[in-house]
Amino acid sequence: MQKRADLIVAVVFAGFASVYLVAGSPLALAVFGIQTVLIRRRVWWLAALQVVTAYAAVLLFGTSVGILGFAAGALLLTGPRLLALPVVAGAVLLGPLDPAISAVLIAMVTYGLTTMIDRFEDVRAARLSVAMRVVAEERLAIAAELNDKLGRALRTIGESARAGVPDVDTTRASLAEARNAAASFRAVSLTPEITTAKAMLTAQGVHAEVRIGHDEPLGPAGALLAAVLRASVVEIVRRRTAETCLIETFAEEGTVRLRVTDASARVAGDEWLGDLPRQVEAAGGALTVGLDGDARLTVEAVLPAQRPAARPASDHGLSTTLLAAVAIGFSIKLLLLAGTWWPAVPLAVIIVMQLRSLHGRHMVALSVMAVLTFAPIPIFGQDWLGVSGFLIGPLLLAFPWAVALPLAGAVVAVTAICGWLLGLPVALAVNNPISVVVTGLVIYGLGRLAQLTAELRDSAAALARTALVEERLRAARDLHDLLGHSLAAILLKCELARRLDAERARQELDDVLVMTERAMADLRSVSGDGSGLSLAAEAESARSVLKAAGVEVELDLGHPPLGEAAETTLGVVLREAVTNVLRHSSARHVAIVTRERDGEVWLSVSNDEARAGRGRRGSAGIGNLTMRLAALEGRLETSLEDGWFELTARLPAPG
């Protein structure tokens, strides 16, 4: 975008300079070159050189004093702005009023366009800082929310353990709170759920096509739509008849819509949705299941969308002010040449339509301007020919280049033909089309720079929204993978301590104290203020938890030293794997093995007594781990064979 903005300004300057070059001023090229350099280098000596060059063109080559506008603009950009006044005064003293007005207009446009470049760069530079500020604010909000509930609960659990009392109820409530918070954080975005759904369908041999038409974050609507998508995909996989599946989202009229179409279904039913229709209805939406015209089963959920954030204001003010000044200055010149005030009425209408057409495509305004551009020519003669430039600018802004360039060329051609029909001298007949092109370029430059700045502001807002979503998803993953596991392990220890004699219970409660401290560290990590995990420490902790659950553990660690990111990621994988062993199996034996093999570090967790039909593929935990490993160019593999379930994580070996 920056190069496009610079190019637009350079083209406008070239248009201005070409008028004086055609008029026979060889120094016009030097003036153009200096002004182009001033876009990037605002140094006083360049401004001084511009003043000397412009005055040399006027005094030595008889160039119109309008070229002094470049010198005044250079002084406005680099030195004390009051120095521009003597230059403008010199233009008034050295030449007629008409070119003196041109000098003022050129100075204003030069200063305005270059200033807009500065604003463009400011917006671009602020994008990352805006995103970082949003993340910091969201992190503070997450920390406040979690510390208020889970932090207080963990302290209560630790105090009870010191007193020799296993606080099972508080631990169970805290685990539920952590899971609910993770679901809430994840609910702001539907896109990760769509990614997981597509991966799940592809793994089952279903061709999945995704068309995303909504903006993140979705807010509360995201949780319900994610639940509907999960239920739909699970049903498709369960039927095992689907060959293709289309997942679509739409944002329209304050609502967000999810549509899942199973191209292989031939019957409709909604029993598998459970309570979701009632939940969607309670949230102000609707959930329907039916067959479309091609007998395909379609699940469609519509919910009120979160009120979109206000679009950042774009720099309309500067571009509008400059355009109004150029239009008014041009009108004054035309009225002075015509020697009558009658053209002021259509000119005022054109200026209003011009300002209206600066942003967006307004066909009525364009039509009115087209009529007022050519209809008055028989009345006002050659003085009216320059008005065509006010039509070229909006045409270039409103239409694609393939349409706009032929239209602009037609306007210039009609202007030239009108000049020939009016019997203008050759020099004037050539100068008029050039002036029309320059005026059109000025208007286009002002409008396009404003559009680019608005686009950049929108992209900055989108980047901030994406950063917010990513931060909440990170918190959700950490709650699930880190704190959730710690609380589950504490609950297991507390349950065990409650069933043992005092001496053995004391040993288990000592472990609870250690786990509580680690859970507090996990809580700090979730809120963005924690250090990485140790794979070896996590392996010992996993062995302790599994042993407490009556599971025989084989631990064989043969991995090389790893970086903090790899240690933390594999530590999280191990936590999730152990949690899944306890939750989804009746395992009696678990093997935890790490190795370096074929340029990769492997972590393998396998268990017996795996329950057929209770696979974990597509679960939130597996999805989280897949994303974490992918961030380090790793991958996750699962297999179920002869009652043994194995989860293997692979990462590139160090170095």
C-alpha positions in Angstrom: 0.0 0.0 0.0 2.8 2.4 0.8 4.3 2.2 -2.7 0.8 2.8 -4.2 0.4 5.9 -2.1 3.8 7.2 -3.1 3.0 6.5 -6.7 -0.3 8.4 -6.6 1.4 11.5 -5.2 4.2 11.3 -7.7 1.8 11.0 -10.6 -0.1 14.1 -9.4 3.2 16.1 -9.1 4.1 14.9 -12.6 0.8 16.1 -13.9 1.4 19.6 -12.5 5.0 19.7 -13.8 3.9 18.5 -17.3 1.8 21.7 -17.7 4.9 23.8 -17.4 7.1 21.4 -19.3 4.7 21.6 -22.3 4.7 25.4 -21.9 8.5 25.3 -22.6 10.1 25.3 -19.2 13.1 22.9 -19.0 13.4 23.4 -15.2 9.9 21.9 -14.7 11.6 18.4 -14.6 14.0 19.6 -11.9 11.1 21.0 -9.9 9.2 17.7 -10.2 12.3 15.7 -9.2 13.0 17.8 -6.1 9.3 17.6 -5.0 9.3 13.8 -5.4 12.4 13.5 -3.2 10.7 15.8 -0.6 8.0 13.2 -0.1 10.5 11.1 1.8 13.2 13.6 2.8 12.0 16.8 4.5 15.3 18.7 4.8 15.6 22.5 4.6 18.3 22.5 1.9 16.0 20.7 -0.5 13.3 23.3 0.1 15.8 26.0 -0.5 16.9 24.3 -3.7 13.2 24.1 -4.8 12.8 27.9 -4.2 15.9 28.7 -6.2 14.9 26.3 -9.1 11.3 27.6 -9.2 12.3 31.3 -9.3 15.0 30.5 -11.9 12.3 29.0 -14.1 10.2 32.1 -13.8 12.9 34.7 -14.1 15.2 33.0 -16.6 12.8 31.0 -18.8 9.6 33.0 -18.5 7.7 30.1 -16.9 4.3 30.9 -15.5 4.4 32.0 -11.8 2.2 29.1 -11.0 5.3 26.9 -10.7 6.2 28.9 -7.5 3.5 26.8 -5.8 6.0 24.0 -5.6 8.4 26.2 -3.7 5.7 27.4 -1.3 4.6 23.8 -0.7 8.2 22.8 0.0 8.5 25.5 2.6 5.2 24.5 4.2 6.6 20.9 4.5 10.2 21.7 5.8 10.8 25.1 7.2 8.8 27.8 9.1 5.5 27.9 7.3 5.4 31.7 7.3 8.2 31.7 4.7 5.7 30.4 2.2 3.8 33.7 2.3 6.6 35.7 0.6 6.8 33.1 -2.2 3.1 33.4 -2.8 3.3 37.2 -2.6 6.1 37.0 -5.2 3.8 35.0 -7.5 1.2 37.8 -7.2 3.7 40.5 -7.9 5.4 38.8 -10.8 2.4 37.5 -12.7 -1.2 37.9 -13.5 -3.9 36.9 -10.9 -4.8 33.6 -12.7 -1.4 31.9 -12.4 -0.9 33.4 -8.9 -4.1 31.5 -7.9 -2.6 28.4 -9.5 0.5 28.8 -7.3 -1.7 28.9 -4.2 -3.6 25.8 -5.3 -0.4 23.9 -6.1 1.1 24.8 -2.7 -2.0 23.6 -0.9 -2.2 20.3 -2.9 1.5 19.7 -2.5 1.3 20.2 1.2 -1.9 18.3 1.6 -1.0 15.2 -0.4 2.4 14.9 1.3 0.7 15.3 4.7 -1.7 12.5 3.8 1.3 10.3 3.1 2.5 11.0 6.6 -0.9 10.1 8.1 -0.9 6.9 6.0 2.5 5.9 7.4 1.3 6.8 11.0 -1.6 4.4 10.6 0.6 1.7 9.2 3.1 2.1 12.0 0.3 2.0 14.6 -1.2 -1.3 13.5 1.0 -3.5 15.5 0.9 -1.3 18.6 -2.9 -1.3 18.4 -2.9 -5.1 18.3 -0.4 -5.3 21.1 -2.5 -2.9 23.2 -5.6 -4.9 22.6 -3.8 -8.1 23.7 -2.4 -6.4 26.8 -5.9 -5.2 27.8 -7.4 -8.6 27.1 -4.7 -10.3 29.1 -5.4 -8.0 32.1 -9.1 -8.8 31.8 -8.5 -12.5 31.6 -6.1 -12.3 34.6 -8.6 -10.4 36.7 -11.4 -12.8 35.8 -9.4 -15.9 36.6 -7.6 -14.7 39.6 -10.9 -13.6 41.2 -12.4 -17.0 41.0 -9.8 -19.7 40.4 -7.0 -17.9 42.3 -9.1 -17.6 45.4 -10.2 -21.3 45.1 -6.6 -22.5 44.7 -5.6 -20.7 47.8 -8.6 -22.2 49.7 -7.5 -25.7 48.5 -4.0 -25.1 49.6 -5.0 -23.9 53.1 -7.3 -26.9 53.5 -4.4 -29.3 52.5 -2.1 -27.6 55.1 -4.9 -28.2 57.7 -5.0 -31.8 56.7 -8.5 -31.6 55.1 -9.0 -32.6 51.4 -11.3 -30.0 50.0 -13.0 -32.1 47.3 -15.9 -29.8 46.7 -13.9 -26.7 46.1 -11.6 -28.6 43.7 -14.5 -30.0 41.8 -16.1 -26.6 41.5 -12.8 -25.1 40.4 -12.3 -27.7 37.7 -15.8 -27.0 36.4 -15.1 -23.3 36.5 -11.9 -23.7 34.5 -13.7 -25.8 31.8 -16.5 -23.3 31.6 -14.0 -20.4 31.3 -12.1 -22.2 28.6 -15.4 -22.8 26.7 -16.2 -19.1 27.1 -12.9 -17.9 25.8 -13.0 -20.3 22.9 -16.6 -19.2 22.0 -15.5 -15.9 20.6 -14.3 -17.6 17.4 -15.9 -20.1 15.2 -13.0 -20.5 12.7 -10.9 -22.9 14.8 -14.0 -25.1 15.2 -14.5 -25.1 11.5 -10.8 -26.1 11.0 -11.2 -29.0 13.4 -14.5 -30.1 11.7 -12.8 -30.1 8.3 -9.9 -32.1 9.6 -12.3 -34.6 11.3 -14.3 -35.0 8.1 -11.2 -35.4 5.9 -9.9 -38.1 8.2 -13.1 -40.0 7.7 -12.8 -39.8 3.9 -15.4 -37.0 3.5 -14.6 -34.2 1.1 -15.2 -31.0 3.1 -15.6 -27.6 1.5 -15.5 -24.5 3.7 -16.8 -21.0 2.8 -16.4 -18.4 5.5 -18.4 -15.2 5.3 -18.4 -13.9 8.8 -16.0 -11.7 10.8 -14.4 -12.7 14.1 -14.9 -12.4 17.0 -18.5 -13.7 17.2 -19.0 -13.4 21.0 -21.7 -15.5 22.7 -23.1 -16.6 19.3 -19.8 -18.5 18.6 -20.4 -21.0 21.3 -23.8 -22.1 20.1 -22.8 -22.2 16.5 -19.7 -24.2 17.4 -22.0 -26.7 19.2 -24.3 -27.0 16.2 -21.3 -27.5 13.9 -19.8 -30.2 16.2 -23.1 -32.0 16.5 -23.6 -31.9 12.7 -20.2 -33.3 12.0 -20.5 -36.0 14.6 -23.8 -37.1 13.0 -22.2 -37.1 9.5 -19.3 -39.3 10.7 -21.7 -41.6 12.6 -23.8 -42.3 9.6 -20.7 -43.1 7.5 -22.7 -42.4 4.2 -21.4 -39.0 3.4 -19.0 -38.3 0.5 -19.1 -34.5 0.6 -20.0 -31.8 3.1 -20.3 -28.1 2.7 -19.8 -25.7 5.7 -20.8 -22.1 5.1 -21.1 -19.0 7.3 -22.8 -15.7 6.4 -23.0 -12.3 8.1 -26.2 -10.4 7.1 -28.5 -7.8 8.7 -27.2 -8.1 12.2 -27.2 -11.9 12.2 -24.6 -14.7 11.7 -25.7 -17.9 9.9 -24.1 -21.3 9.9 -25.1 -23.9 7.2 -23.9 -27.5 7.0 -25.0 -29.4 3.9 -24.5 -33.2 3.7 -24.7 -34.0 0.0 -25.2 -37.7 0.7 -28.1 -37.6 3.1 -31.5 -38.7 2.0 -33.5 -38.5 5.2 -34.1 -35.6 7.6 -34.2 -35.7 11.4 -33.1 -33.7 14.4 -33.1 -36.0 17.4 -29.3 -36.0 17.4 -29.3 -32.2 18.0 -30.6 -32.8 21.5 -31.3 -29.6 23.4 -29.6 -27.3 20.8 -32.8 -26.1 19.1 -34.1 -24.8 22.5 -30.8 -23.2 23.3 -30.6 -21.4 20.0 -34.2 -20.2 20.3 -33.5 -19.0 23.8 -30.6 -16.9 22.4 -33.0 -15.3 19.9 -32.1 -17.4 16.9 -33.5 -20.4 15.0 -32.2 -23.8 14.2 -33.7 -25.8 11.3 -33.0 -29.2 9.8 -34.5 -30.2 6.4 -33.9 -31.4 2.8 -33.1 -28.9 0.1 -34.2 -29.1 -3.5 -31.5 -31.7 -4.3 -32.6 -33.9 -1.3 -29.5 -32.9 0.7 -29.7 -32.7 4.4 -29.2 -29.1 5.5 -28.6 -27.9 9.1 -29.0 -24.1 9.4 -28.5 -22.0 12.5 -29.1 -18.3 12.6 -28.2 -16.2 15.7 -28.0 -12.4 16.4 -24.5 -11.2 15.7 -22.4 -9.4 18.2 -22.7 -5.6 17.6 -19.8 -4.8 15.3 -17.2 -2.4 16.6 -17.4 1.1 15.2 -15.4 1.4 12.0 -12.4 3.7 12.6 -12.8 7.1 11.1 -10.8 7.6 7.9 -9.1 10.8 6.9 -12.0 12.3 5.0 -11.6 15.7 6.6 -8.2 16.6 5.0 -9.1 15.2 1.6 -12.5 16.9 1.6 -11.0 20.2 2.6 -8.3 20.1 0.0 -10.7 19.1 -2.7 -13.1 21.9 -1.7 -10.1 24.4 -1.8 -9.0 23.2 -5.3 -12.6 23.3 -6.6 -13.2 26.8 -5.2 -9.9 28.1 -6.5 -10.5 26.7 -9.9 -14.0 28.2 -9.9 -12.6 31.6 -9.0 -10.1 31.4 -11.9 -12.9 30.4 -14.3 -15.2 33.3 -13.1 -12.3 35.8 -13.5 -11.7 34.6 -17.1 -15.4 34.6 -18.0 -15.9 38.1 -16.6 -19.4 37.1 -15.3 -20.8 35.4 -12.2 -23.5 33.4 -14.0 -21.3 30.2 -14.1 -21.2 30.3 -10.3 -24.5 28.4 -10.1 -23.6 25.3 -12.1 -20.1 25.4 -10.6 -21.5 25.3 -7.0 -23.6 22.3 -8.0 -20.6 20.5 -9.5 -18.6 21.2 -6.3 -21.3 19.7 -4.1 -21.5 16.6 -6.4 -17.8 16.4 -6.4 -17.5 16.3 -2.6 -20.3 13.7 -2.6 -18.5 11.5 -5.1 -15.2 11.6 -3.3 -16.0 8.3 -1.4 -18.0 5.6 -3.0 -19.9 5.3 -6.2 -22.8 7.7 -6.5 -24.3 7.3 -10.0 -26.8 10.2 -9.6 -24.0 12.6 -8.7 -21.9 11.3 -11.6 -24.8 11.7 -14.0 -25.5 15.3 -12.8 -21.8 16.2 -13.1 -21.6 14.7 -16.6 -24.5 16.8 -17.8 -23.1 20.0 -16.2 -19.7 19.3 -17.6 -20.7 19.4 -21.3 -24.1 21.0 -21.5 -22.9 24.6 -20.6 -20.0 24.6 -23.2 -22.1 26.2 -25.9 -23.1 28.9 -23.4 -19.7 29.6 -21.7 -17.4 28.6 -24.5 -13.7 27.7 -23.9 -13.8 28.9 -20.3 -15.9 25.9 -19.4 -13.6 23.3 -21.0 -11.5 22.9 -17.8 -14.5 21.7 -15.8 -14.1 18.3 -17.4 -11.3 17.5 -14.9 -13.9 17.4 -12.1 -15.6 14.5 -13.9 -12.4 12.5 -14.5 -11.5 12.2 -10.8 -14.8 10.6 -9.7 -14.8 8.3 -12.7 -11.3 7.0 -11.7 -12.4 6.5 -8.1 -15.8 4.9 -8.9 -15.0 2.3 -11.5 -12.3 -0.4 -12.1 -9.5 0.6 -14.3 -10.8 -1.4 -17.2 -13.9 0.8 -17.2 -12.6 4.0 -15.7 -9.7 4.6 -18.1 -11.8 4.4 -21.3 -14.4 6.7 -19.7 -11.7 9.2 -18.7 -10.1 9.0 -22.1 -13.5 9.7 -23.7 -13.9 12.8 -21.5 -10.5 14.1 -22.5 -11.2 13.4 -26.2 -14.6 15.2 -26.0 -12.8 18.2 -24.4 -10.2 18.3 -27.2 -12.9 18.0 -29.9 -14.9 20.8 -28.3 -11.7 23.0 -28.2 -11.2 22.3 -31.9 -14.8 23.1 -32.7 -14.5 26.4 -30.8 -11.5 27.3 -32.9 -8.9 27.5 -30.1 -5.2 28.2 -31.0 -3.1 25.0 -31.2 -1.2 25.8 -27.9 -4.4 26.4 -26.0 -6.1 23.4 -27.6 -3.2 21.2 -26.4 -3.0 22.8 -22.9 -6.7 22.3 -22.1 -6.7 18.5 -22.2 -3.5 18.4 -20.2 -5.0 20.7 -17.6 -8.1 18.5 -17.5 -6.0 15.4 -16.9 -4.0 17.2 -14.1 -7.2 18.3 -12.4 -8.6 14.8 -12.6 -5.4 13.3 -11.2 -5.5 15.8 -8.2 -9.0 14.7 -7.4 -8.2 11.1 -7.8 -5.1 11.4 -5.7 -6.9 13.0 -2.8 -9.7 10.5 -2.9 -7.6 7.4 -3.4 -5.2 8.4 -0.6 -8.2 8.8 1.7 -9.5 5.4 0.6 -6.1 3.7 1.2 -5.9 5.3 4.6 -9.4 4.0 5.4 -8.4 0.5 4.1 -5.3 0.6 6.3 -7.3 1.6 9.4 -9.8 -1.2 8.7 -6.9 -3.7 8.4 -5.5 -2.4 11.7 -8.9 -3.0 13.3 -9.1 -6.4 11.7 -5.6 -7.2 13.1 -6.6 -6.0 16.5 -9.7 -8.3 16.4 -7.6 -11.2 15.3 -5.1 -10.6 18.1 -8.0 -10.5 20.6 -9.4 -13.8 19.3 -5.9 -15.4 19.3 -5.3 -14.3 22.9 -8.6 -15.7 24.1 -8.0 -19.0 22.2 -4.5 -19.1 23.8 -6.1 -18.7 27.2 -8.7 -21.3 26.4 -6.0 -23.8 25.4 -3.9 -23.1 28.5 -6.9 -23.4 30.7 -7.8 -26.8 29.2 -4.2 -28.1 28.8 -2.5 -26.7 31.9 -4.8 -25.6 34.6 -7.5 -28.2 33.8 -5.0 -31.0 34.1 -3.6 -29.7 37.4 -7.1 -29.3 38.9 -8.0 -32.8 37.7 -4.9 -34.2 39.3 -5.6 -32.3 42.6 -9.2 -33.6 42.6 -7.9 -37.2 42.2 -5.5 -36.7 45.1 -8.1 -35.2 47.3 -10.6 -38.0 46.5 -7.9 -40.5 47.4 -6.9 -38.7 50.6 -10.5 -38.7 51.8 -10.5 -42.6 51.5 -7.1 -43.2 53.2 -6.0 -43.3 56.8 -4.5 -40.2 58.4 -0.9 -41.0 57.7 -1.3 -41.9 54.1 -3.8 -39.1 53.6 -1.1 -36.7 54.8 1.3 -37.8 52.1 -1.4 -37.3 49.5 -2.2 -33.8 50.8 1.5 -32.9 50.7 1.3 -33.7 47.0 -1.8 -31.6 46.8 0.2 -28.7 48.2 2.9 -29.1 45.6 0.2 -29.4 42.8 -1.6 -26.3 44.1 1.6 -24.3 43.8 2.0 -25.6 40.3 -1.6 -24.8 39.5 -1.0 -21.2 40.7 1.9 -21.1 38.3 -0.3 -22.5 35.5 -2.8 -19.7 36.4 -0.1 -17.1 35.9 0.8 -18.7 32.6 -2.8 -18.5 31.4 -2.9 -14.8 32.2 0.4 -14.3 30.3 2.8 -14.1 33.2 4.3 -17.6 33.5 7.4 -19.6 32.5 7.6 -22.7 30.4 7.2 -26.3 31.4 9.7 -29.0 32.0 9.1 -32.2 30.1 11.0 -34.3 32.7 9.1 -32.6 35.6 5.8 -33.2 33.8 6.7 -36.9 33.2 7.4 -37.4 36.9 4.1 -35.6 37.8 2.2 -37.8 35.3 3.7 -40.9 36.9 2.7 -39.8 40.3 -0.9 -39.0 39.2 -1.3 -42.3 37.3 0.2 -44.3 40.2 -2.3 -42.7 42.5 -5.0 -43.9 40.2 -3.7 -47.5 40.3 -2.1 -47.4 36.9 1.3 -49.1 36.3 3.6 -46.6 34.5 6.6 -47.3 32.3 8.7 -44.1 32.0 11.6 -44.0 29.6 12.9 -40.6 28.8 15.6 -40.5 26.0 15.1 -37.1 24.5 18.0 -34.6 24.1 18.0 -31.1 25.7 15.2 -29.0 24.1 14.4 -25.4 23.9 11.8 -23.8 26.2 9.1 -23.7 23.4 9.6 -27.5 22.6 9.7 -28.4 26.3 6.5 -26.5 27.1 4.7 -27.9 24.0 5.6 -31.5 24.7 4.8 -31.0 28.4 1.3 -29.9 27.5 1.0 -32.9 25.2 1.9 -35.2 28.0 -0.6 -33.5 30.4 -3.4 -33.9 27.9 -2.5 -37.5 27.1 -2.6 -38.4 30.8 -5.9 -36.6 31.3 -7.3 -38.6 28.4 -6.1 -41.8 29.8 -7.9 -41.2 33.0 -11.0 -39.9 31.3 -11.5 -42.1 28.3 -10.1 -45.5 29.3 -9.9 -48.2 32.0 -6.1 -48.4 31.6 -4.0 -50.5 33.9 -0.7 -49.9 32.0 0.7 -46.7 30.5 4.0 -46.2 28.7 5.6 -42.8 28.4 8.6 -42.8 26.1 10.7 -40.0 24.5 13.2 -40.5 21.8 15.3 -38.7 19.1 14.7 -40.5 15.9 15.3 -39.5 12.2 15.9 -35.8 13.0 12.8 -35.6 15.2 12.0 -35.7 18.9 9.2 -38.2 19.6 6.9 -38.3 22.7 4.8 -41.4 22.8 2.0 -42.1 25.4 0.3 -45.4 25.1 -2.3 -47.2 27.3 -4.1 -50.5 27.3 -7.9 -51.0 27.8 -8.7 -48.4 25.3 -12.5 -48.2 24.7 -13.5 -48.9 21.1 -15.8 -46.2 19.7 -14.7 -43.6 22.2 -12.0 -42.1 20.1 -10.6 -38.7 20.9 -10.0 -37.4 17.4 -11.7 -34.0 17.0 -11.9 -33.3 20.7 -10.9 -29.8 22.0 -7.8 -31.2 23.7 -6.5 -33.0 20.5 -7.4 -29.9 18.5 -5.4 -27.7 20.9 -2.4 -30.0 20.8 -2.5 -30.2 17.0 -2.4 -26.4 16.8 0.5 -26.1 19.4 2.6 -28.7 17.5 1.9 -27.1 14.1 3.2 -23.8 15.4 6.6 -25.5 15.9 6.4 -27.5 12.6 5.4 -30.6 14.4 2.5 -33.0 14.1 0.3 -35.3 16.2 -0.5 -38.9 15.4 -3.0 -41.3 17.1 -3.6 -45.0 16.6 -5.7 -47.8 18.2 -4.6 -51.4 17.8 -5.4 -54.5 19.8 -6.9 -52.5 22.7 -3.8 -50.2 22.9 -4.3 -46.5 22.2 -1.1 -44.6 21.3 -0.6 -40.8 21.0 2.6 -39.6 19.4 3.9 -36.1 19.1 6.8 -35.2 16.8 8.9 -32.1 16.7 12.0 -31.2 14.7 15.1 -32.1 16.8 17.2 -29.2 18.1 19.7 -27.9 15.6 
